[in-house]
Amino acid sequence: MRATHWTWTFEDADGRPLADGGEVFPTRSDAEVWIGESWRGLRERGAETARLRADGRDVDGPLSLRPAD
């Protein structure tokens, strides 16, 4: 069985790709915990949405990085 590598990609308000987080996670859970802890800093750097990727393919998103009202 091949290991899955989980990563995030980000887009600005116009849908343009931003540099990815550079983080690679061994599990989906690790990736989700990280985004939960990091979204505010990502927003400060211009990210509006995030997409979770597994081995280079989108598996979830776009996820808004705006706080819920």
N, CA and C of each residue as an Amber inpcrd file, in Angstrom:
protein
   207
   0.8450000  -1.1920000   0.0000000   0.0000000   0.0000000   0.0000000
   0.8870000   1.2510000   0.0000000   0.5680000   2.1780000  -0.8470000
   1.3360000   3.4060000  -1.0020000   0.8850000   4.4470000   0.0130000
   1.8340000   5.1740000   0.5620000   1.5160000   6.2380000   1.5150000
   0.8650000   7.3990000   0.7750000  -0.0740000   8.0430000   1.4140000
  -0.7140000   9.2350000   0.8700000  -0.0710000  10.4590000   1.4970000
   0.2060000  11.4550000   0.6670000   0.7410000  12.7190000   1.1460000
  -0.3470000  13.7810000   1.0260000  -0.6730000  14.4010000   2.1310000
  -1.7290000  15.4020000   2.1930000  -1.1050000  16.7870000   2.2010000
  -1.6330000  17.6850000   1.3670000  -1.1490000  19.0610000   1.2820000
  -2.3340000  20.0050000   1.0970000  -2.0760000  21.2840000   1.2870000
  -3.0730000  22.3310000   1.0500000  -2.5840000  23.2420000  -0.0680000
  -3.5200000  23.7300000  -0.8710000  -3.2450000  24.8150000  -1.8070000
  -4.1900000  25.9540000  -1.4620000  -3.7980000  27.1670000  -1.8650000
  -4.5540000  28.3490000  -1.4590000  -4.8010000  29.2600000  -2.6490000
  -5.9090000  30.0170000  -2.5560000  -6.2640000  30.9860000  -3.5930000
  -6.6010000  32.3090000  -2.9420000  -6.3550000  33.4050000  -3.6850000
  -6.7200000  34.7230000  -3.1930000  -8.1860000  35.0120000  -3.5110000
  -8.6380000  36.2180000  -3.2250000 -10.0510000  36.5800000  -3.4180000
 -10.4880000  36.5110000  -4.8760000  -9.5380000  36.6330000  -5.8020000
  -9.8570000  36.5550000  -7.2320000  -9.7040000  35.1470000  -7.7860000
  -9.4200000  34.1820000  -6.9210000  -9.2720000  32.8050000  -7.3540000
  -7.8980000  32.4660000  -7.9150000  -6.9540000  33.3940000  -7.7640000
  -5.5830000  33.1310000  -8.2390000  -4.8420000  32.2680000  -7.2200000
  -4.0860000  31.3020000  -7.7120000  -3.3200000  30.4400000  -6.7940000
  -2.2500000  31.2350000  -6.0570000  -2.0740000  30.9020000  -4.8050000
  -0.9890000  31.4420000  -3.9880000   0.0130000  30.3190000  -3.7520000
   1.1620000  30.6730000  -3.2640000   2.1470000  29.6370000  -2.9220000
   1.5090000  28.6840000  -1.9210000   1.7500000  27.3950000  -2.1060000
   1.1620000  26.4310000  -1.1730000   1.8290000  26.5710000   0.1910000
   1.2890000  25.8820000   1.1610000   1.7890000  25.9780000   2.5170000
   3.1480000  25.3470000   2.7150000   3.5660000  24.5300000   1.7690000
   4.8480000  23.8780000   1.8970000   4.8580000  22.7310000   2.8940000
   3.7540000  22.5360000   3.5510000   3.6380000  21.4740000   4.5430000
   3.1190000  20.2070000   3.8790000   3.6780000  19.0740000   4.2710000
   3.1880000  17.7700000   3.8230000   2.8130000  17.0000000   5.0730000
   1.6070000  16.4480000   5.0660000   1.0780000  15.7670000   6.2460000
   0.9000000  14.2850000   5.9700000   1.1590000  13.4470000   6.9710000
   1.0320000  12.0040000   6.7740000  -0.4090000  11.5130000   6.7810000
  -1.3170000  12.3000000   7.3860000  -2.7210000  11.8910000   7.4500000
  -3.6200000  13.0830000   7.1590000  -4.8240000  12.7890000   6.7380000
  -5.8230000  13.8410000   6.5220000  -6.1030000  14.5700000   7.8310000
  -6.1870000  13.8210000   8.9040000  -6.4430000  14.4180000  10.2110000
  -5.3730000  15.4420000  10.5720000  -4.1130000  15.1080000  10.3470000
  -3.0290000  16.0600000  10.6300000  -3.1920000  17.3210000   9.7960000
  -3.5410000  17.1680000   8.5320000  -3.7360000  18.3160000   7.6510000
  -4.9000000  19.1830000   8.1330000  -5.9740000  18.5600000   8.5680000
  -7.1450000  19.3090000   9.0230000  -6.8660000  20.0380000  10.3370000
  -6.1240000  19.4160000  11.2260000  -5.7500000  20.0930000  12.4740000
  -4.9010000  21.3170000  12.1460000  -3.9420000  21.1520000  11.2340000
  -3.0610000  22.2580000  10.8690000  -3.8500000  23.4380000  10.3000000
  -4.7990000  23.1840000   9.3930000  -5.5580000  24.2950000   8.8040000
  -6.3960000  24.9840000   9.8830000  -6.9030000  24.2010000  10.8270000
  -7.6720000  24.7890000  11.9270000  -6.8460000  25.7060000  12.8030000
  -5.5660000  25.4140000  12.9210000  -4.6630000  26.2320000  13.7270000
  -4.0320000  27.3720000  12.9350000  -4.0320000  27.2770000  11.6110000
  -3.2520000  28.1990000  10.7770000  -4.0690000  29.1620000   9.9330000
  -5.3840000  29.0010000   9.8820000  -6.1720000  29.7690000   8.9200000
  -6.0480000  31.2740000   9.1110000  -5.9150000  31.7490000  10.3460000
  -5.8290000  33.2000000  10.5530000  -4.5640000  33.7750000   9.9080000
  -3.4490000  33.1140000  10.0940000  -2.2060000  33.5600000   9.4740000
  -2.2700000  33.4860000   7.9650000  -2.9300000  32.4680000   7.4450000
  -3.0990000  32.3420000   5.9960000  -3.9260000  33.5000000   5.4520000
  -4.9820000  33.8610000   6.1780000  -5.8250000  35.0050000   5.7680000
  -5.0030000  36.2800000   5.7540000  -4.1430000  36.4610000   6.7530000
  -3.3090000  37.6620000   6.8100000  -2.3680000  37.7470000   5.6150000
  -2.0280000  36.6180000   5.0310000  -1.1420000  36.5830000   3.8620000
  -1.9320000  36.5920000   2.5510000  -3.2580000  36.7900000   2.6270000
  -4.0550000  36.9600000   1.4170000  -4.8230000  35.7460000   0.9430000
  -4.7680000  34.6460000   1.6600000  -5.5120000  33.4540000   1.2440000
  -6.9800000  33.6140000   1.6200000  -7.8490000  33.3220000   0.6780000
  -9.2950000  33.3610000   0.9130000  -9.8830000  31.9530000   0.9840000
  -9.3210000  31.0340000   0.1990000  -9.8180000  29.6630000   0.1850000
  -8.6490000  28.6870000   0.2060000  -8.9720000  27.4620000   0.6240000
  -7.9760000  26.3890000   0.6660000  -8.5780000  25.1330000   0.0450000
  -7.7160000  24.3310000  -0.5470000  -8.1170000  23.0350000  -1.1020000
  -7.1880000  21.9750000  -0.5450000  -7.7750000  20.9100000  -0.0480000
  -6.9910000  19.7850000   0.4470000  -6.6890000  18.8500000  -0.7060000
  -5.4300000  18.4290000  -0.7980000  -4.9950000  17.5440000  -1.8790000
  -4.3830000  16.2830000  -1.2840000  -4.6170000  15.1680000  -1.9420000
  -4.0060000  13.8900000  -1.5800000  -3.2140000  13.4230000  -2.7850000
  -1.9100000  13.3200000  -2.6070000  -1.0270000  12.8970000  -3.7010000
  -1.2660000  13.7050000  -4.9760000  -1.4610000  15.0230000  -4.8060000
  -1.5720000  15.9080000  -5.9550000  -2.9490000  16.0750000  -6.5540000
  -3.9620000  15.4340000  -5.9930000  -5.3180000  15.6030000  -6.5460000
  -6.2270000  16.2200000  -5.4830000  -7.1150000  17.1130000  -5.9190000
  -8.0520000  17.7450000  -4.9900000  -8.9920000  16.7090000  -4.4050000
  -9.1670000  16.7530000  -3.0850000 -10.1120000  15.8640000  -2.4240000
 -11.1420000  16.6280000  -1.5990000 -10.8760000  17.9160000  -1.3440000
 -11.8300000  18.6990000  -0.5650000 -11.5900000  20.1760000  -0.8450000
 -12.6760000  20.9200000  -0.9080000 -12.5600000  22.3540000  -1.0860000
 -13.3170000  22.8110000  -2.3150000 -13.3890000  24.0690000  -2.5100000
 -12.6710000  25.0840000  -1.7460000 -13.3060000  25.3240000  -0.3800000
 -12.4440000  25.5090000   0.5790000 -12.8080000  25.7860000   1.9640000
 -12.5570000  27.2560000   2.2170000 -13.5940000  27.9890000   2.6060000
 -13.4380000  29.4030000   2.9050000 -12.5930000  29.5660000   4.1640000
 -11.6950000  30.5170000   4.1320000 -10.8830000  30.8330000   5.3080000
 -11.4300000  32.0380000   6.0590000 -12.6250000  32.4510000   5.6950000
 -13.2840000  33.5540000   6.4240000 -13.9820000  32.9910000   7.6520000
 -13.9340000  33.7200000   8.7500000 -14.6380000  33.2350000   9.9510000
 -16.1490000  33.2190000   9.7170000 -16.8080000  32.2700000  10.3300000
 -18.2760000  32.1860000  10.2340000 -18.8820000  33.3360000  11.0200000
 -19.9590000  33.8960000  10.4850000 -20.6420000  35.0050000  11.1790000
 -21.5360000  34.4910000  12.2730000
